[in-house]
């Protein structure tokens, strides 16, 4: 998000509103368009509010009240009595050396790191397609499959493909690279890496269309000038392409960092959290949906939300710092 | 343009090409393998070499998938494969049609009309995007159960009124860029606000809305989480197949299950193949510039 994203709404050419209203508005949002040439159409307010009525009700219930209720749940026990025990339970689980939340935290960090490491890969993949690497039309189609075919389909294929009797280990055994086929997804040492591997596998071309779309908008002459100067592939990416598509990159980065605590892979489909593969978001799901526990997960959720606030602030600050190149 | 690529450039591109081929194989081969396995006999799959081709190509597994992939849903009943497909269809149908209309008309009022508080709405939507809230699932389930919009059609209906997200931003930018002169003319002819939206603005927005509708369809078709959480008695094709597998720990006929998985991917593939051009060009409008 850029700094003036909501100030961009200066389209007020129906602005024959009462002076007092302008002042009230200006107090909240300093930049207000004062174009008063067009007369106010009758019923515009009524129409707009009618359109927004149900979305507003939805927002009040499923955002405002929902989050309020979340806080209430966090401070209550199952019998609706006030307690701080939920937070204590969470902290105990973090402090304990093999606590489930501690494992979830570690795994969340792993998934987050993977998503960051994949970003430069995503950019190089998109850039090579943009540069029309041989067969790029074919690759574009194939590389788009991970985004459109469902997780259940991919993970069924993946799970059975890396099964001890599956093709992967059959090939490796035939080549005598290994002597025994391990059960990667049913082993505490390897399961998390196998789940991470699945995210890596499907994540290589992600954001491809966003980057391709952004690259396509770069004026041809900018790119041609760079090429005529004879810059190499990597320098072209680092010094020309990345700055030009920085808005798209920073947006991806921003949402990845903001969503840090939500980072997760296909835990449910591959292991259902067993063999130390749980993540924070899977743990929340498991507690609420599978175990019907509402109070401790709500407390955990509040702690996660609070912990992510500094990330949001830092990200906003950073994204306001970086200048964007206009073309 | 005819800029000659330098030698090093060509080497890099060659290496990338080789890597791309390798990666494409890792994507395609497991899928092809699963398809071939779906044609095997159950015993043949369990005991045979997984690299072998099917001895006899049992396309009958696809018929069997419709008959035998029955899932016990959490409402206590069972759902057949047809039932799962139907659940996917009606749930997605409602949420796409209603959701598209709601997001189009609400975004339109913010982008083009003037009413007190609209900037607050805009700011709130941005705020919701920027602030992640975790662990609200428990609260949401509790409220939905209390209001009676849990595990029934109302859950789908109610959820269509959630406005916001990147879709809002893109539609907002789109409506901003649409010229107001047709609307002006329509107003002069005495059109109501709704008529202006429906006859002037909505038709112009069909292209991006159609792209969103397709995106929503794909996302909804593949979504196994939300049906599992909020619609447990209505397993969709995605959540149902997942549940079937976790219920059948032993004695599962894998080839038939694979057949079900392959069937579940077919609608997506058909849409993708028939609309590849639209996909590849117009989805890129998601590319944010500034």
Interface residues (C-beta under 8 A of the other chain):
Chain A: X1 X2 X5 X6 X8 X9 X11 X12 X13 X14 X15 X17 X21 X25 X28 X29 X40 X41 X43 X44 X45 X47 X48 X49 X51 X52 X54 X55 X57 X58 X59 X61 X62 X63 X65 X66 X67 X69 X70 X73 X124 X125 X128 X131 X133 X134 X135 X138 X139 X140 X141 X142 X143 X144 X145 X146 X148 X149 X150 X151 X152 X153 X156 X157 X158 X160 X161 X165 X166 X167 X170 X171 X201 X204 X209 X210 X211 X212 X213 X214 X216 X217 X220 X224 X227 X228 X230 X232 X233 X234 X247 X248 X251 X258 X259 X261 X262 X268 X269 X272 X280 X281 X284 X285 X287 X288 X289 X293 X294 X295 X297 X298 X299 X300 X301 X302 X304 X305 X308 X309 X312 X316 X324 X326
Chain B: X1 X3 X6 X8 X9 X12 X13 X16 X17 X20 X21 X23 X24 X26 X27 X28 X29 X30 X31 X33 X34 X37 X49 X50 X51 X102 X105 X106 X109 X110 X111 X112 X113 X114 X115 X116 X118 X119 X120 X121 X122 X123 X124 X126 X128 X129 X130 X131 X132 X133 X134 X135 X136 X137 X138 X139 X140 X141 X142 X143 X147 X158 X161 X162 X163 X176 X180 X187 X192 X193 X194 X218 X221 X222 X224 X225 X228 X229 X238 X241 X242 X245 X246 X254 X257 X258 X261 X262 X264 X265 X268 X269 X272 X276 X279 X280 X283 X284 X285 X286 X287 X288 X289 X290
